Amino acid sequence: MSSLDQPLILGIETSCDETGVGLVRGCELLGDEVASSVDQHARFGGVVPEVASRAHLEAMTPTVRRALDSAGVKLADVDAIAVTAGPGLAGALLVGVSAAKAYAMALGKPLYGVNHLVGHVAVDQLEHGPLPKPAIALLVSGGHTSLLLMRDLATDVQSLGDTVDDAAGEAYDKVARLLNLPYPGGPPIDRAAREGDARAIRFPRGKWGDGTYDFSFSGLKTAVARWVEDTVRDGREVPVNDIAAGFQESVVDVLTRKAVDACLEHGVEHLVISGGVAANSRLRALAEQRCAEAGINLRVPRPRLCTDNGAMIAALGAEVVAAGLPPSSLNLATDTSLPVDRPLAA
């Protein structure tokens, strides 16, 4: 079946602070527009839910229009609407789901409430083609750090491990604040780390060697805080670049080791790394090195597709439609803690 024979899916993402709208046919990305409210949250050092919800309300219609224009299609051409039903911020999710219901009702098209986390994995198909079955996915974002066994994107997703406290992206934001670096913390720490020595300070590797595929970064954050406090108390200059490099090395060391181990244990030859932290240069480099050594095929989307976007929701919607799953009801409810093993919400 050619891409022109496949349904056109409109995807809407509003789980946090980005209003994303994407248009996808099969594995072909036609349009991808994002309106971010990150600048409105920067002075608070984190996302303010009410601010995010209001920003989604203001951005929704213009972002849909831009996505349609960039794809060269009309709203009437859309065959189905996919929207993030969870997990995410309650108010932010409500804006997206309400908009999706309105579009679905106005167009007389089916509505699919899908899982934000699985969407982060599905988006890789827009760059590298259909995902091999099975595959292991390492999902690393601001609110989630998970290892997943993907037997089928639409119907069979199994959690192997998750974060027990701070997610990796959350730890980046908190450590950036300790080092007086801007919010969000991922990009500035990545840049600072390139100028530092990752061997100068060895920070702890949380839950490494504990026999699970769970993650913990709260203790690492605390170790960095104590190191900074001790340095300041001693009247010494805080070596920001070295701390950033040591912190980052601790994070990516654990992430990549557990991901490769999961592939080897389950006999899976394909690893996908996705989510906002997947844009990190050191994570990508170390994962490539360790996967090559272990004979594992690595797939990582380009950085723009790693962060929250509507394309990933449209991509998962396309998989759900192709699997023949029933559409969601117009009574679809949001679920702030939608489990990852449910690609399609009730």
Rosetta silent file (secondary structure, phi, psi, omega in degrees, C-alpha in Angstrom):
SEQUENCE: MSSLDQPLILGIETSCDETGVGLVRGCELLGDEVASSVDQHARFGGVVPEVASRAHLEAMTPTVRRALDSAGVKLADVDAIAVTAGPGLAGALLVGVSAAKAYAMALGKPLYGVNHLVGHVAVDQLEHGPLPKPAIALLVSGGHTSLLLMRDLATDVQSLGDTVDDAAGEAYDKVARLLNLPYPGGPPIDRAAREGDARAIRFPRGKWGDGTYDFSFSGLKTAVARWVEDTVRDGREVPVNDIAAGFQESVVDVLTRKAVDACLEHGVEHLVISGGVAANSRLRALAEQRCAEAGINLRVPRPRLCTDNGAMIAALGAEVVAAGLPPSSLNLATDTSLPVDRPLAA
SCORE:     score description
SCORE:     0.000 S_00000001
   1 L     0.000  126.826  177.707    0.000    0.000    0.000 S_00000001
   2 L   -75.373  162.905 -178.544    1.437    3.399   -0.982 S_00000001
   3 H   -61.471  -30.843 -178.750    1.399    6.254    1.498 S_00000001
   4 H   -68.348  -21.618  179.397   -1.314    7.997   -0.535 S_00000001
   5 H   -85.922   -7.821 -177.384   -3.607    5.013    0.085 S_00000001
   6 L   -93.821  152.722 -176.635   -3.175    5.255    3.859 S_00000001
   7 L   -65.511  148.125  176.656   -5.359    7.427    6.096 S_00000001
   8 E   -89.799  119.247 -176.435   -4.302   10.967    6.968 S_00000001
   9 E  -107.596  128.780  172.655   -3.986   11.291   10.755 S_00000001
  10 E   -97.066  122.367 -179.386   -4.072   14.594   12.617 S_00000001
  11 E  -110.848  135.763 -179.604   -2.221   14.332   15.950 S_00000001
  12 E  -123.400  127.025 -179.023   -2.628   16.750   18.867 S_00000001
  13 E  -125.101  121.914  177.243   -0.220   16.833   21.830 S_00000001
  14 L  -143.660   40.748 -173.944   -0.739   19.011   24.931 S_00000001
  15 L   -75.406  -23.927 -176.270    0.582   16.927   27.824 S_00000001
  16 L  -140.378 -108.003 -174.008    2.929   19.588   29.213 S_00000001
  17 L  -115.036   11.462  174.194    4.243   22.905   27.863 S_00000001
  18 E  -118.350  130.817  171.787    4.274   22.300   24.095 S_00000001
  19 E   -93.381  107.675 -176.054    1.238   22.564   21.850 S_00000001
  20 E  -114.911  137.985  176.778    2.074   20.118   19.081 S_00000001
  21 E  -134.318  126.217 -179.686    0.129   19.322   15.923 S_00000001
  22 E  -130.777  155.171  176.282    1.289   16.762   13.372 S_00000001
  23 E  -128.171  126.635 -172.002   -0.039   15.220   10.172 S_00000001
  24 E  -137.443  139.951  166.542    1.035   11.708    9.176 S_00000001
  25 E  -118.447  114.011 -178.063    0.230    9.134    6.503 S_00000001
  26 L    60.595 -117.212  176.761    1.587    5.738    7.499 S_00000001
  27 L  -106.731   17.178 -178.635    5.246    6.404    8.309 S_00000001
  28 E  -103.398  123.448  177.726    5.384    9.632    6.300 S_00000001
  29 E   -87.498  120.592 -178.731    5.512   12.938    8.175 S_00000001
  30 E  -101.334  -38.981 -178.278    3.661   15.650    6.267 S_00000001
  31 E  -148.143  141.811 -178.202    3.357   18.448    8.800 S_00000001
  32 E  -152.119  107.000 -179.355    4.785   19.132   12.258 S_00000001
  33 E  -125.742  139.243 -178.841    4.228   22.388   14.132 S_00000001
  34 E  -133.769  133.314  171.161    4.957   23.168   17.783 S_00000001
  35 E  -114.601  115.482 -175.942    4.134   26.209   19.916 S_00000001
  36 E  -102.295  141.867  175.063    6.143   26.146   23.140 S_00000001
  37 L  -106.509   18.484 -174.528    5.378   28.053   26.328 S_00000001
  38 H   -58.024  -35.258 -179.487    8.767   27.206   27.891 S_00000001
  39 H   -64.232  -29.574  179.484    9.789   30.883   28.075 S_00000001
  40 H   -73.511  -19.998 -178.046    6.749   31.602   30.244 S_00000001
  41 H   -97.979  -16.870 -170.900    7.875   28.944   32.743 S_00000001
  42 H   -57.102  -40.090 -176.496   11.601   29.722   32.792 S_00000001
  43 H   -69.882  -16.003  177.111   11.412   32.325   35.557 S_00000001
  44 H   -93.577   -9.905 -179.383    9.710   29.766   37.808 S_00000001
  45 L    74.246   16.050  179.932   12.352   27.109   37.147 S_00000001
  46 L   176.613  171.864 -176.237    9.718   24.595   36.063 S_00000001
  47 L   -76.313  130.242  174.728    6.361   24.169   34.376 S_00000001
  48 L   -99.432  113.084 -172.140    3.395   25.963   35.967 S_00000001
  49 H   -53.160  -44.455 -177.822    0.296   23.904   35.063 S_00000001
  50 H   -65.985  -38.883  177.041   -2.153   26.797   34.856 S_00000001
  51 H   -63.473  -42.621  179.520    0.193   28.822   32.656 S_00000001
  52 H   -62.508  -42.963 -178.637    0.662   25.814   30.380 S_00000001
  53 H   -62.469  -44.440  179.770   -3.099   25.249   30.047 S_00000001
  54 H   -64.815  -37.868  178.522   -3.764   28.862   29.089 S_00000001
  55 H   -64.491  -39.041  176.979   -0.939   28.778   26.564 S_00000001
  56 H   -61.994  -41.877  179.593   -2.444   25.666   24.941 S_00000001
  57 H   -59.126  -43.493 -178.021   -5.802   27.435   24.621 S_00000001
  58 H   -71.333  -33.201 -172.258   -4.196   30.378   22.849 S_00000001
  59 H   -91.102  -17.699 -168.800   -1.974   28.281   20.589 S_00000001
  60 H   -56.659  -59.850 -174.964   -4.282   25.450   19.529 S_00000001
  61 H   -62.945  -46.628  177.825   -6.095   26.893   16.516 S_00000001
  62 H   -60.554  -35.659 -178.730   -3.087   28.757   15.037 S_00000001
  63 H   -70.660  -38.437  175.182   -0.888   25.650   15.420 S_00000001
  64 H   -61.372  -43.720 -179.371   -3.445   23.434   13.666 S_00000001
  65 H   -62.882  -42.724  179.972   -3.624   25.942   10.814 S_00000001
  66 H   -64.035  -40.371  179.831    0.155   26.071   10.449 S_00000001
  67 H   -63.854  -43.577  178.188    0.396   22.272   10.409 S_00000001
  68 H   -62.570  -43.201  179.954   -2.258   21.994    7.708 S_00000001
  69 H   -63.704  -43.570 -178.510   -0.554   24.682    5.626 S_00000001
  70 H   -67.029  -29.420  179.021    2.881   23.066    5.949 S_00000001
  71 H   -84.094  -14.705 -178.503    1.418   19.698    4.922 S_00000001
  72 L    70.397   33.288  179.355   -0.445   21.215    1.995 S_00000001
  73 L  -128.635  168.293  176.788   -3.759   19.676    3.037 S_00000001
  74 L  -107.368  158.493  178.946   -7.140   20.887    4.233 S_00000001
  75 H   -57.092  -34.615 -179.209   -8.880   20.009    7.472 S_00000001
  76 H   -66.965  -18.439  179.848  -11.520   18.196    5.428 S_00000001
  77 H   -77.644  -15.893 -175.669   -8.807   15.837    4.119 S_00000001
  78 L   -67.582  135.843 -179.099   -8.147   14.415    7.598 S_00000001
  79 L   -98.367  -24.910 -179.542   -9.339   10.825    8.097 S_00000001
  80 E  -158.829  154.995  179.447   -8.895   10.488   11.874 S_00000001
  81 E  -114.098  126.379  172.808   -7.916   12.526   14.937 S_00000001
  82 E  -114.124  141.297 -177.695   -5.384   11.243   17.480 S_00000001
  83 E  -144.452  146.997  175.148   -4.802   13.073   20.751 S_00000001
  84 E   -68.162  117.689  176.357   -2.758   12.577   23.887 S_00000001
  85 E   -96.357  -14.149  179.375   -5.139   11.289   26.557 S_00000001
  86 E   160.876  172.366  -12.040   -2.340   10.825   29.119 S_00000001
  87 L   -74.959  168.858 -179.540   -0.130   10.804   30.990 S_00000001
  88 L   160.633 -169.219  178.622    0.477   14.505   31.577 S_00000001
  89 L   -76.881  135.362 -172.634   -0.781   17.594   33.363 S_00000001
  90 H   -56.269  -53.832 -177.436   -4.540   17.468   33.976 S_00000001
  91 H   -64.537  -39.799 -179.798   -5.440   20.910   32.666 S_00000001
  92 H   -64.642  -43.961  178.360   -3.098   20.693   29.707 S_00000001
  93 H   -61.076  -39.980 -178.491   -4.492   17.307   28.652 S_00000001
  94 H   -60.635  -37.434  179.679   -8.049   18.631   28.894 S_00000001
  95 H   -63.123  -48.350 -178.722   -7.318   21.387   26.389 S_00000001
  96 H   -64.824  -45.498 -178.836   -5.971   18.961   23.800 S_00000001
  97 H   -65.054  -39.689  178.611   -8.674   16.331   24.284 S_00000001
  98 H   -63.711  -41.787  178.360  -11.437   18.958   24.138 S_00000001
  99 H   -64.548  -42.986 -179.429  -10.019   20.363   20.903 S_00000001
 100 H   -63.259  -40.818  177.458   -9.690   16.883   19.405 S_00000001
 101 H   -61.530  -41.232 -179.188  -13.292   16.050   20.288 S_00000001
 102 H   -64.332  -44.502  178.616  -14.460   19.264   18.638 S_00000001
 103 H   -64.351  -43.488 -179.030  -12.527   18.547   15.438 S_00000001
 104 H   -62.056  -43.209 -179.313  -13.718   14.926   15.373 S_00000001
 105 H   -68.470  -42.989 -178.195  -17.350   15.914   15.857 S_00000001
 106 H   -65.679  -36.157 -177.024  -17.209   18.749   13.318 S_00000001
 107 H   -89.824  -14.559 -174.752  -15.541   16.568   10.674 S_00000001
 108 L    68.146   36.230 -176.871  -17.463   13.394   11.455 S_00000001
 109 L  -114.799  154.519 -179.457  -14.156   11.537   11.843 S_00000001
 110 L   -68.157  149.747 -179.129  -13.057    8.916   14.415 S_00000001
 111 E  -113.161  136.447  178.182  -11.233   10.003   17.552 S_00000001
 112 E  -129.962  114.228  174.698   -8.352    8.063   19.138 S_00000001
 113 E   -86.984  118.184 -172.260   -7.052    8.923   22.599 S_00000001
 114 E  -120.663  171.373 -173.656   -3.485    7.617   22.724 S_00000001
 115 E   -90.356  123.393  179.904   -0.596    7.267   25.148 S_00000001
 116 H   -55.409  -42.170 -175.402    1.989   10.058   25.223 S_00000001
 117 H   -67.849  -44.625  178.726    4.813    7.701   26.254 S_00000001
 118 H   -66.820  -31.095  176.236    4.222    5.180   23.474 S_00000001
 119 H   -59.524  -36.342  178.722    3.994    8.113   21.067 S_00000001
 120 H   -61.628  -30.300  177.656    7.604    8.985   21.881 S_00000001
 121 H   -81.816  -42.267 -177.222    8.586    5.549   20.554 S_00000001
 122 H   -60.481  -30.797 -175.813    6.227    5.579   17.566 S_00000001
 123 L   -63.027  -23.863  179.369    7.734    8.820   16.248 S_00000001
 124 L   -60.752  -27.430 -179.427   10.950    6.980   15.358 S_00000001
 125 H   -64.761  -25.098 -179.692    9.065    5.322   12.509 S_00000001
 126 H   -72.049  -16.219  179.548    8.752    8.691   10.789 S_00000001
 127 H  -110.028  -37.747 -173.231   12.527    8.772   10.418 S_00000001
 128 H  -115.821    5.425  178.945   13.669    5.151   10.252 S_00000001
 129 L    85.514 -176.517 -175.632   10.616    3.291    8.959 S_00000001
 130 L   -51.899  138.687 -179.087    8.574    0.530   10.625 S_00000001
 131 L   -74.388  128.656  177.086    9.827   -0.522   14.032 S_00000001
 132 L   -60.782  148.753  179.606   11.258   -4.058   14.105 S_00000001
 133 L  -118.785  123.523   -2.084    9.309   -6.506   16.278 S_00000001
 134 L   -85.996  170.662  173.765   10.293   -6.945   18.995 S_00000001
 135 E  -143.308  155.868  171.343   12.357   -3.940   20.066 S_00000001
 136 E  -100.867  136.842  177.202   13.501   -2.465   23.349 S_00000001
 137 E  -118.461  129.495  171.080   12.731    1.216   23.910 S_00000001
 138 E  -102.812  109.282 -178.478   14.560    3.450   26.363 S_00000001
 139 E  -101.046  117.757 -175.153   12.233    6.368   27.026 S_00000001
 140 E  -130.793  110.898 -177.820   13.988    9.291   28.700 S_00000001
 141 L  -141.811 -172.226 -178.799   12.132   12.566   29.273 S_00000001
 142 L   -65.169  -32.571 -176.854   11.455   15.247   31.849 S_00000001
 143 L  -114.221   -5.445 -174.098    8.862   13.205   33.676 S_00000001
 144 L  -142.683  141.314  169.457    9.616    9.617   32.710 S_00000001
 145 E  -137.314  110.635 -171.763   12.529    7.202   32.485 S_00000001
 146 E  -140.311  150.089  168.512   11.411    3.771   31.335 S_00000001
 147 E  -111.810  127.134 -173.757   12.621    0.611   29.634 S_00000001
 148 E  -126.149  141.734  171.059    9.949   -0.971   27.448 S_00000001
 149 E   -98.975  113.930 -175.247    9.647   -4.200   25.519 S_00000001
 150 E  -102.513  100.873  173.748    7.814   -3.301   22.315 S_00000001
 151 E   -88.831  -30.514  175.304    6.251   -6.318   20.630 S_00000001
 152 E  -158.928  127.645 -175.527    3.672   -4.119   18.871 S_00000001
 153 L   -59.341  -35.492 -174.042    3.262   -0.349   19.157 S_00000001
 154 L   -90.612  -23.609 -169.598   -0.515   -0.469   19.093 S_00000001
 155 L  -132.503  -15.208 -172.196   -1.278   -3.596   21.076 S_00000001
 156 E  -145.070   88.911  178.283    1.648   -5.038   23.032 S_00000001
 157 E  -122.471  124.853 -177.630    3.878   -2.795   25.151 S_00000001
 158 E  -119.911  130.489  176.274    5.456   -4.178   28.341 S_00000001
 159 E   -81.536  125.562  176.331    7.226   -2.137   31.003 S_00000001
 160 E   -96.091  -28.862 -178.786   10.524   -3.662   32.105 S_00000001
 161 E  -170.806  158.400 -176.447   11.537   -0.888   34.472 S_00000001
 162 E  -147.858  171.496  176.200   10.770    2.694   35.446 S_00000001
 163 E   -75.414  139.700  179.697   12.092    5.536   37.549 S_00000001
 164 L   -96.890   -7.649  177.920   11.428    5.166   41.269 S_00000001
 165 L  -149.796 -115.001  179.300   11.911    8.876   41.996 S_00000001
 166 L   -69.127  133.854  170.553   13.286   11.698   39.836 S_00000001
 167 L   -73.791  164.400 -177.124   13.245   11.050   36.098 S_00000001
 168 H   -60.030  -45.710 -179.414   16.458   11.791   34.202 S_00000001
 169 H   -63.798  -36.677  177.349   15.134   15.011   32.675 S_00000001
 170 H   -64.284  -39.929  177.779   13.894   16.200   36.058 S_00000001
 171 H   -63.622  -39.579  176.505   17.356   15.588   37.519 S_00000001
 172 H   -58.779  -44.777 -179.050   18.895   17.660   34.722 S_00000001
 173 H   -63.712  -41.563 -177.378   16.599   20.576   35.566 S_00000001
 174 H   -71.023  -38.218  178.420   17.380   20.403   39.288 S_00000001
 175 H   -70.638  -36.385  176.248   21.140   20.132   38.788 S_00000001
 176 H   -59.238  -39.735  178.648   21.064   23.014   36.318 S_00000001
 177 H   -64.369  -38.939  177.639   19.440   25.132   39.015 S_00000001
 178 H   -62.915  -31.314 -177.061   22.228   24.162   41.452 S_00000001
 179 L   -97.163    9.147 -179.103   24.802   25.288   38.884 S_00000001
 180 L    58.162   38.193  175.596   22.947   28.515   38.032 S_00000001
 181 L  -101.390  156.773 -174.708   22.316   27.301   34.488 S_00000001
 182 L   -66.113  160.916  171.875   19.120   28.161   32.561 S_00000001
 183 L   -96.788  142.223   -6.353   15.876   26.200   32.498 S_00000001
 184 L   -71.097  151.890 -167.108   15.250   23.717   30.964 S_00000001
 185 L   -79.536  -18.631 -175.349   18.462   22.149   32.198 S_00000001
 186 H   -57.302  -59.074 -177.943   19.200   19.534   29.544 S_00000001
 187 H   -61.473  -44.208  179.618   20.770   21.649   26.776 S_00000001
 188 H   -66.503  -35.074  176.678   22.893   23.919   29.045 S_00000001
 189 H   -68.028  -40.215  177.759   24.275   20.965   31.016 S_00000001
 190 H   -59.483  -44.248  179.751   25.060   19.163   27.763 S_00000001
 191 H   -66.553  -43.629 -179.969   26.950   22.220   26.493 S_00000001
 192 H   -64.130  -37.781 -177.719   28.808   22.745   29.768 S_00000001
 193 H   -63.544  -29.848  179.661   29.759   19.071   29.941 S_00000001
 194 H   -65.821  -23.009  179.359   31.546   19.297   26.599 S_00000001
 195 L   -97.565   -0.544 -176.918   33.970   21.751   28.201 S_00000001
 196 L  -108.000  177.684  179.051   34.423   19.676   31.358 S_00000001
 197 L  -110.782  111.350 -177.041   36.245   16.522   32.422 S_00000001
 198 L   -67.489  -15.534 -179.581   33.852   13.662   33.151 S_00000001
 199 L   -92.887   -8.113 -175.699   36.611   11.881   35.128 S_00000001
 200 L   -67.319  -38.075 -179.603   37.302   14.807   37.463 S_00000001
 201 L  -132.722  119.434  177.970   34.342   14.013   39.753 S_00000001
 202 L   -99.092  109.937  178.049   32.791   10.557   39.928 S_00000001
 203 L   -90.565  159.077 -176.204   29.212   10.776   41.093 S_00000001
 204 L   -64.914  153.014  175.754   27.201    7.704   42.204 S_00000001
 205 L  -104.934  100.386 -175.674   25.367    5.453   39.742 S_00000001
 206 L   -63.687  130.558  175.411   21.874    5.015   41.162 S_00000001
 207 L    58.697   18.695  175.155   20.445    1.462   41.149 S_00000001
 208 L   -75.051  131.934  177.822   23.270    0.190   38.976 S_00000001
 209 L    77.330   18.499 -178.879   23.817   -3.522   39.545 S_00000001
 210 L   -92.952    3.229  177.804   20.650   -3.985   41.618 S_00000001
 211 L    81.730    6.086  177.963   19.253   -6.680   39.311 S_00000001
 212 L  -120.252  173.686  173.191   16.330   -4.554   38.075 S_00000001
 213 L  -108.285   23.468  174.913   15.667   -2.291   35.119 S_00000001
 214 L   -83.673  164.539 -178.578   14.442    0.508   37.360 S_00000001
 215 E  -129.655  153.417  175.949   16.141    3.906   37.597 S_00000001
 216 L  -148.644  126.006  179.903   16.845    6.408   40.362 S_00000001
 217 L  -124.861    2.171  179.337   18.376    9.866   39.984 S_00000001
 218 H   -66.187  -42.874  179.439   17.318   11.540   43.235 S_00000001
 219 H   -65.203  -35.757  176.533   20.454   10.387   45.072 S_00000001
 220 H   -63.144  -44.397  177.641   22.636   11.629   42.232 S_00000001
 221 H   -59.537  -42.580  179.472   21.001   15.050   42.431 S_00000001
 222 H   -65.324  -38.968  178.806   21.629   15.115   46.184 S_00000001
 223 H   -62.488  -40.503  177.503   25.277   14.114   45.692 S_00000001
 224 H   -64.931  -43.649 -179.477   25.756   17.021   43.278 S_00000001
 225 H   -59.827  -43.874 -179.661   24.068   19.418   45.728 S_00000001
 226 H   -66.903  -36.638  178.932   26.364   18.334   48.576 S_00000001
 227 H   -63.962  -43.091  178.977   29.441   18.625   46.348 S_00000001
 228 H   -65.556  -44.386 -179.983   28.474   22.182   45.404 S_00000001
 229 H   -60.882  -44.239  179.838   27.710   23.111   49.027 S_00000001
 230 H   -64.269  -38.607 -179.608   31.046   21.746   50.255 S_00000001
 231 H   -65.850  -43.939  179.384   32.929   23.598   47.537 S_00000001
 232 H   -66.479  -41.231 -179.583   31.259   26.909   48.346 S_00000001
 233 H   -62.999  -33.396  179.283   31.767   26.408   52.090 S_00000001
 234 L   -81.342   -0.110  178.272   35.471   25.841   51.503 S_00000001
 235 L    76.570   18.349  179.585   35.679   29.107   49.586 S_00000001
 236 L   -98.011  157.124  178.019   36.574   27.403   46.305 S_00000001
 237 L   -74.451  136.820  179.800   35.194   28.199   42.880 S_00000001
 238 L   -75.721  119.427 -179.512   32.526   25.772   41.705 S_00000001
 239 L   -80.501   81.236 -172.271   33.842   23.916   38.618 S_00000001
 240 H   -54.418  -46.312 -176.106   30.581   24.057   36.698 S_00000001
 241 H   -64.963  -40.996  179.170   31.837   22.304   33.576 S_00000001
 242 H   -68.588  -39.233  177.837   33.408   19.401   35.460 S_00000001
 243 H   -64.522  -44.444  178.658   30.331   18.943   37.640 S_00000001
 244 H   -59.425  -42.793 -179.220   28.093   18.993   34.566 S_00000001
 245 H   -66.971  -42.914  179.487   30.318   16.432   32.851 S_00000001
 246 H   -66.507  -42.516  177.185   30.485   14.145   35.896 S_00000001
 247 H   -61.307  -50.080 -177.204   26.739   14.365   36.503 S_00000001
 248 H   -62.003  -39.121 -179.846   25.910   13.701   32.871 S_00000001
 249 H   -64.251  -36.865  177.391   28.295   10.754   32.683 S_00000001
 250 H   -62.919  -44.678 -178.635   26.596    9.164   35.680 S_00000001
 251 H   -63.505  -53.563 -173.136   23.164    9.518   34.066 S_00000001
 252 H   -72.343  -26.470  176.897   24.061    8.207   30.615 S_00000001
 253 H   -61.555  -49.479 -179.369   26.255    5.411   32.013 S_00000001
 254 H   -66.751  -44.699 -178.395   23.310    3.882   33.875 S_00000001
 255 H   -57.533  -49.793 -174.800   20.825    4.504   31.064 S_00000001
 256 H   -72.643  -37.882  179.315   22.922    2.851   28.378 S_00000001
 257 H   -63.597  -45.999 -178.883   24.141   -0.078   30.487 S_00000001
 258 H   -67.751  -36.940  179.705   20.628   -1.055   31.568 S_00000001
 259 H   -64.960  -45.948  179.163   19.256   -0.603   28.049 S_00000001
 260 H   -64.779  -42.005  178.224   21.931   -2.818   26.489 S_00000001
 261 H   -60.418  -39.727  179.683   21.510   -5.411   29.249 S_00000001
 262 H   -63.674  -40.742  177.837   17.751   -5.504   28.607 S_00000001
 263 H   -61.749  -46.012 -177.600   18.355   -6.153   24.917 S_00000001
 264 H   -66.137  -41.994 -178.100   20.796   -8.973   25.645 S_00000001
 265 H   -65.391  -36.892 -175.931   18.607  -10.599   28.289 S_00000001
 266 H   -96.051    4.071  177.676   15.511  -10.599   26.073 S_00000001
 267 L    65.099   34.711 -177.985   17.340  -11.529   22.889 S_00000001
 268 L  -104.579  133.181 -174.085   16.306   -8.294   21.163 S_00000001
 269 L   -99.879    0.457 -175.797   18.555   -6.843   18.474 S_00000001
 270 E  -128.366  127.969  177.920   16.993   -3.382   18.149 S_00000001
 271 E  -119.557  129.955  173.977   17.097   -0.507   20.663 S_00000001
 272 E  -111.918  130.182  173.253   15.164    2.745   20.280 S_00000001
 273 E  -111.505  126.980 -174.937   16.022    5.727   22.465 S_00000001
 274 E  -142.705  174.152 -176.210   13.334    8.389   22.600 S_00000001
 275 L    96.721  166.570 -174.114   12.024   11.291   24.658 S_00000001
 276 H   -55.934  -38.497 -178.089   13.473   14.746   25.238 S_00000001
 277 H   -71.697  -14.764  177.193   16.707   13.556   26.864 S_00000001
 278 H   -65.936  -14.047  175.272   17.391   11.443   23.755 S_00000001
 279 H   -77.398   -9.600 -177.521   18.544   14.699   22.150 S_00000001
 280 L   -65.597  129.474 -173.811   21.519   14.707   24.556 S_00000001
 281 H   -67.007  -38.195 -178.749   24.784   14.399   22.631 S_00000001
 282 H   -72.053  -37.455  176.409   26.620   12.265   25.204 S_00000001
 283 H   -61.739  -43.698 -179.280   23.722    9.832   25.581 S_00000001
 284 H   -64.336  -43.068 -176.965   23.586    9.362   21.828 S_00000001
 285 H   -67.188  -45.556 -177.902   27.348    8.871   21.541 S_00000001
 286 H   -69.289  -37.517  177.214   27.680    6.396   24.413 S_00000001
 287 H   -63.059  -41.730  178.652   24.611    4.434   23.301 S_00000001
 288 H   -61.932  -42.662 -179.843   26.048    4.155   19.794 S_00000001
 289 H   -63.486  -49.777 -175.246   29.368    2.904   21.197 S_00000001
 290 H   -72.068  -32.937  176.489   27.857    0.318   23.537 S_00000001
 291 H   -68.169  -40.425  178.199   25.295   -0.920   21.033 S_00000001
 292 H   -61.582  -41.280 -179.989   28.021   -1.407   18.424 S_00000001
 293 H   -65.903  -31.278 -176.805   30.077   -3.413   20.934 S_00000001
 294 H   -95.516   -1.309 -179.255   27.055   -5.597   21.782 S_00000001
 295 L    72.640   32.903 -178.782   25.866   -6.091   18.203 S_00000001
 296 L  -108.371  136.862  177.403   22.634   -4.149   18.771 S_00000001
 297 E   -82.564  122.186 -177.041   21.017   -1.935   16.132 S_00000001
 298 E  -102.815  135.047  175.026   20.408    1.544   17.564 S_00000001
 299 E  -127.611  124.736  176.751   17.673    3.914   16.409 S_00000001
 300 L  -134.909  122.912  178.653   17.397    7.475   17.745 S_00000001
 301 L   -63.855  159.340  174.607   15.104   10.089   16.151 S_00000001
 302 L   -61.770  153.707 -172.276   16.530   13.473   15.224 S_00000001
 303 H   -51.344  -39.210 -177.908   16.439   15.931   18.152 S_00000001
 304 H   -61.165  -33.415 -179.463   13.320   17.795   16.995 S_00000001
 305 H   -83.821   -9.485  179.086   11.319   14.572   17.093 S_00000001
 306 H   -75.861  -38.889 -179.207   12.641   13.648   20.541 S_00000001
 307 L   -77.770  169.339 -176.849   10.881   16.480   22.352 S_00000001
 308 L   -58.770  134.193 -179.222    7.081   16.660   22.692 S_00000001
 309 L  -159.644  162.990  179.268    5.349   17.126   19.338 S_00000001
 310 H   -77.723  -22.411 -179.783    2.139   16.324   17.508 S_00000001
 311 H   -60.624  -38.069 -177.322    3.905   14.143   14.949 S_00000001
 312 H   -68.111  -33.198  179.305    4.508   11.440   17.552 S_00000001
 313 H   -73.728  -38.749  175.925    0.806   11.350   18.450 S_00000001
 314 H   -65.574  -37.889  179.515   -0.184   11.176   14.785 S_00000001
 315 H   -63.195  -43.451  177.539    2.380    8.384   14.267 S_00000001
 316 H   -68.868  -37.862  176.378    0.876    6.317   17.095 S_00000001
 317 H   -58.648  -40.107  178.813   -2.595    7.135   15.825 S_00000001
 318 H   -62.706  -38.589  178.432   -1.607    5.748   12.431 S_00000001
 319 H   -67.620  -40.840 -179.796   -0.484    2.510   14.095 S_00000001
 320 H   -64.579  -43.203  178.830   -3.712    2.219   16.078 S_00000001
 321 H   -64.672  -44.254 -179.771   -5.825    2.790   12.961 S_00000001
 322 H   -62.495  -30.062  179.615   -3.754    0.272   10.960 S_00000001
 323 L   -78.639   -6.647  178.359   -4.271   -2.308   13.726 S_00000001
 324 L    75.150   22.119 -179.985   -8.027   -1.945   13.339 S_00000001
 325 L   -74.033  147.989 -178.014   -8.603   -0.917   16.940 S_00000001
 326 L   -69.103  146.021  178.260  -11.963    0.713   17.721 S_00000001
 327 L   -68.631  162.690  177.241  -12.011    4.509   18.073 S_00000001
 328 E   -75.884  157.100  175.883  -12.439    6.220   21.393 S_00000001
 329 L   -75.380  155.977  173.962  -15.787    7.529   22.529 S_00000001
 330 L   -69.775   -6.136  172.145  -16.526   11.242   22.427 S_00000001
 331 L   -90.958   12.156 -179.973  -16.824   10.780   26.196 S_00000001
 332 L   -46.931  128.531  177.657  -13.069   10.068   26.243 S_00000001
 333 L  -104.251  152.429  174.127  -11.585   11.100   29.588 S_00000001
 334 L   -79.183  157.205  179.563   -8.021   12.207   30.256 S_00000001
 335 L  -140.069  103.591 -174.939   -5.805   10.074   32.477 S_00000001
 336 L   -65.382  -18.300  179.554   -2.866   11.869   34.099 S_00000001
 337 L  -125.464   37.636 -179.596   -1.237    8.548   34.982 S_00000001
 338 L   -54.888  121.493 -176.671   -2.191    6.452   31.948 S_00000001
 339 L   -68.329  148.429 -173.622   -0.030    3.298   32.165 S_00000001
 340 L   -67.331  -20.806 -179.737    2.432    2.696   29.366 S_00000001
 341 L   -81.597    9.482  175.084    1.008   -0.742   28.573 S_00000001
 342 L  -120.267   83.639  179.574   -2.150    0.940   27.259 S_00000001
 343 L   -58.936  -34.082  178.425   -1.212    2.552   23.910 S_00000001
 344 E  -112.794  124.978  179.290   -4.881    3.362   23.329 S_00000001
 345 L   -71.222  163.886 -178.968   -6.902    4.925   26.141 S_00000001
 346 L   -65.242    0.000    0.000  -10.373    3.644   26.922 S_00000001
